[in-house]
Amino acid sequence: KMRWESRAQRELVVEGSSFELEARLGTWVPGELELGTSGRFANGVSREFMDRVLDLCQGWGDWSATEGWREMHDFIFRIGNAQVRTTVGFDPATGEASSRTVHKK
């Protein structure tokens, strides 16, 4: 059973608001004291790890949804001085993929 922090939190969910589960997955790379570098987060995990995370999420009985799982991947890069983000989505139920690119100033 889900435990709610407050009545307001429960009402927000029950009233049909849309929620999204977003996670940033990767590994912690420790710094090297002798080189004077600090630790950093390295983006990315293996496909096997991601499949395991999805299996665990799909196996949890307390989820409720109006749609199935969709995978979304953001790729952030630069073209000249502009930051660009391309979001690629994949719906495993239909096998359809889509993408959207946003140029930030």
C-alpha positions as CSV (number, residue, x, y, z in Angstrom):
1,K,0.0,0.0,0.0
2,M,1.2,3.5,-0.8
3,R,1.8,5.8,2.2
4,W,1.0,9.4,1.6
5,E,3.0,12.2,3.3
6,S,-0.1,14.4,3.5
7,R,-3.8,14.5,2.5
8,A,-2.9,17.2,-0.1
9,Q,-0.5,14.8,-1.7
10,R,-3.1,12.1,-1.9
11,E,-5.7,14.4,-3.3
12,L,-3.2,15.6,-6.0
13,V,-2.7,12.1,-7.2
14,V,-6.3,10.9,-6.8
15,E,-7.6,13.9,-8.8
16,G,-5.9,12.5,-11.9
17,S,-2.9,14.7,-12.2
18,S,-0.3,13.5,-14.6
19,F,3.0,12.2,-13.1
20,E,6.2,11.2,-14.7
21,L,9.0,9.0,-13.4
22,E,12.3,10.3,-14.4
23,A,15.7,8.9,-13.4
24,R,19.2,9.8,-14.3
25,L,21.2,6.6,-14.3
26,G,24.9,6.2,-14.4
27,T,27.9,5.6,-12.2
28,W,30.0,7.6,-9.7
29,V,33.6,7.9,-10.8
30,P,35.8,8.8,-7.8
31,G,38.4,11.6,-8.1
32,E,42.1,11.1,-7.8
33,L,43.6,12.9,-4.8
34,E,47.1,12.9,-6.2
35,L,45.8,14.5,-9.4
36,G,43.6,17.0,-7.5
37,T,40.5,15.8,-9.3
38,S,37.1,15.5,-7.7
39,G,34.6,12.7,-8.3
40,R,32.0,13.0,-11.0
41,F,28.8,11.4,-12.3
42,A,29.2,9.5,-15.6
43,N,25.9,9.2,-17.5
44,G,24.8,5.9,-18.9
45,V,24.2,2.3,-18.0
46,S,24.2,-1.0,-19.9
47,R,21.2,-2.2,-21.8
48,E,21.0,-5.2,-19.4
49,F,20.9,-2.9,-16.4
50,M,18.1,-0.8,-18.0
51,D,16.1,-3.9,-18.9
52,R,16.4,-5.1,-15.2
53,V,15.2,-1.7,-13.9
54,L,12.2,-1.9,-16.3
55,D,11.4,-5.4,-15.3
56,L,11.4,-4.4,-11.6
57,C,9.1,-1.4,-12.3
58,Q,6.7,-3.5,-14.4
59,G,6.6,-6.2,-11.7
60,W,5.6,-3.8,-8.9
61,G,1.9,-4.2,-8.3
62,D,1.1,-0.8,-6.9
63,W,1.5,1.1,-10.2
64,S,-1.6,2.3,-11.9
65,A,-1.6,3.8,-15.4
66,T,-3.8,4.6,-18.3
67,E,-1.0,3.8,-20.8
68,G,1.9,1.3,-20.9
69,W,5.6,2.1,-20.4
70,R,7.3,4.3,-23.0
71,E,11.1,4.7,-23.1
72,M,12.4,8.2,-23.6
73,H,16.1,9.0,-24.2
74,D,17.5,12.5,-24.3
75,F,20.7,13.3,-26.3
76,I,22.2,16.6,-25.5
77,F,24.9,18.1,-27.7
78,R,26.1,21.3,-29.3
79,I,26.0,22.6,-32.8
80,G,28.2,25.7,-32.9
81,N,27.3,27.8,-29.9
82,A,23.7,26.4,-29.6
83,Q,22.8,23.6,-27.2
84,V,20.6,21.0,-28.8
85,R,18.5,18.3,-27.2
86,T,17.0,15.4,-29.2
87,T,14.4,13.3,-27.4
88,V,13.8,9.9,-28.8
89,G,10.8,7.9,-27.7
90,F,10.0,4.2,-28.1
91,D,6.7,2.5,-27.3
92,P,7.4,-1.2,-26.8
93,A,3.7,-2.0,-27.2
94,T,3.4,-0.7,-30.7
95,G,7.1,-0.8,-31.8
96,E,6.8,2.9,-32.9
97,A,9.6,5.4,-32.4
98,S,9.5,9.2,-32.5
99,S,11.9,12.0,-32.0
100,R,11.8,15.7,-31.3
101,T,14.7,18.2,-31.5
102,V,14.9,21.4,-29.5
103,H,17.5,24.1,-30.2
104,K,18.3,26.2,-27.0
105,K,19.8,29.6,-27.2
